[in-house]
Amino acid sequence: MLTAENGTVSMQIGNVEEPEVDDTFSEMPYVINMPGEVPDSNALTVDGNTATWHLHEERPNVLSVESETGSDTASDSDSSDDDGIPGFGVGASVVGLLIAVLALGYRHD
């Protein structure tokens, strides 16, 4: 189950199967990358926004992980700077539009 509320994303996977008898499969890790820093998880290891379980070492009944939504990772930029246009700002859009209009006007003369 995946839930997102109040700036937090939580994920729980129930009914975790036992690792197969095959050694190559039994050592396969479960890795979940979350959108933000992981402050709470029952994973064997947590590194930043990544939680990793090795079911051949420890097998919980439920895999659970919680993180921030990651939306404040861009907190260095002011929200008023976001013009909603990916790749370039309003100024570049206006200049591009002006050049296009002038080029079309020149072509008609």
VEXTI-225243 format. One line per field, with one value per residue (C-alpha): residue in three letters; x, y, z; residue number from 1. Coordinates in Angstrom, 2 decimals. Example, Ala and Ser with C-alpha at 12.3 -4.5 7.8 and 13.67 -1.06 7.14 Angstrom:
REM residues 2
minu	c(ALA SER) .
x	c(12.30 13.67) .
y	c(-4.50 -1.06) .
z	c(7.80 7.14) .
bator	c(1 2) .
REM end
This chain:
REM residues 109
minu	c(MET LEU THR ALA GLU ASN GLY THR VAL SER MET GLN ILE GLY ASN VAL GLU GLU PRO GLU VAL ASP ASP THR PHE SER GLU MET PRO TYR VAL ILE ASN MET PRO GLY GLU VAL PRO ASP SER ASN ALA LEU THR VAL ASP GLY ASN THR ALA THR TRP HIS LEU HIS GLU GLU ARG PRO ASN VAL LEU SER VAL GLU SER GLU THR GLY SER ASP THR ALA SER ASP SER ASP SER SER ASP ASP ASP GLY ILE PRO GLY PHE GLY VAL GLY ALA SER VAL VAL GLY LEU LEU ILE ALA VAL LEU ALA LEU GLY TYR ARG HIS ASP) .
x	c(0.00 1.32 0.00 0.94 -0.34 0.93 4.25 5.02 5.04 4.61 4.84 4.06 4.35 2.67 2.85 6.56 7.45 10.29 13.38 13.49 15.81 17.93 20.92 21.01 17.40 17.64 20.34 18.44 17.84 14.63 15.48 12.98 13.92 11.67 11.16 12.88 15.03 13.94 13.61 11.65 11.92 12.37 14.90 18.25 20.02 18.88 21.04 19.48 16.29 17.01 15.85 17.26 16.11 18.08 15.43 18.03 19.49 16.34 12.77 10.16 6.47 5.94 8.38 7.75 9.38 8.44 9.94 9.39 7.69 10.89 9.06 11.24 14.44 14.12 13.82 16.92 14.84 12.06 8.63 7.93 10.80 8.83 7.12 5.82 7.82 10.50 13.91 13.68 12.08 9.46 12.07 13.33 9.75 8.90 12.09 11.42 7.83 8.94 11.52 8.91 6.41 9.07 10.20 6.63 6.00 9.20 8.27 4.86 6.37) .
y	c(0.00 3.45 6.58 10.24 12.85 15.83 15.91 12.25 9.21 5.79 2.35 -1.05 -4.39 -7.26 -11.03 -11.12 -14.45 -16.56 -16.59 -19.48 -22.43 -21.26 -19.36 -16.78 -15.79 -15.88 -13.21 -10.79 -7.52 -5.54 -1.87 0.99 4.55 7.10 10.73 12.17 11.35 8.14 8.80 5.61 2.08 -1.53 -2.02 -3.64 -0.53 3.01 5.41 8.79 8.10 4.39 1.52 -1.99 -5.35 -8.61 -11.23 -13.98 -12.15 -10.88 -11.47 -9.12 -9.89 -6.44 -4.21 -0.62 2.67 6.32 9.45 13.12 13.95 15.49 18.63 20.89 19.70 22.75 25.07 26.96 28.58 31.00 29.65 32.94 32.02 29.02 30.05 26.57 26.38 23.68 24.53 28.30 31.28 33.83 36.22 33.65 32.80 36.46 37.00 33.83 34.87 38.38 36.96 34.62 37.47 39.71 36.90 36.23 39.97 40.36 37.38 38.89 42.23) .
z	c(0.00 -0.96 0.77 0.51 2.93 4.91 3.04 3.80 1.52 3.14 1.56 3.05 1.31 3.13 2.75 2.06 0.52 1.85 -0.38 -2.82 -2.30 -5.26 -3.81 -6.60 -5.98 -2.20 -2.17 -4.40 -2.50 -2.45 -3.10 -2.92 -3.92 -2.26 -3.36 -0.27 2.76 4.58 8.33 9.14 7.74 8.80 5.97 6.69 5.35 4.62 2.61 1.92 -0.02 -0.65 1.58 1.03 2.41 2.16 2.85 3.14 6.18 7.86 6.74 8.22 7.69 6.19 4.33 5.40 4.47 4.98 3.46 2.86 -0.43 -1.76 -2.86 -0.73 -2.44 -4.68 -1.70 -2.88 -5.62 -4.83 -5.78 -7.60 -9.97 -11.25 -14.47 -15.26 -18.50 -18.34 -19.73 -20.05 -18.35 -19.27 -20.69 -23.17 -24.15 -24.84 -26.86 -28.88 -29.56 -30.59 -33.01 -34.51 -34.99 -36.57 -38.87 -40.02 -40.48 -42.51 -44.66 -45.60 -46.76) .
bator	c(1 2 3 4 5 6 7 8 9 10 11 12 13 14 15 16 17 18 19 20 21 22 23 24 25 26 27 28 29 30 31 32 33 34 35 36 37 38 39 40 41 42 43 44 45 46 47 48 49 50 51 52 53 54 55 56 57 58 59 60 61 62 63 64 65 66 67 68 69 70 71 72 73 74 75 76 77 78 79 80 81 82 83 84 85 86 87 88 89 90 91 92 93 94 95 96 97 98 99 100 101 102 103 104 105 106 107 108 109) .
REM end
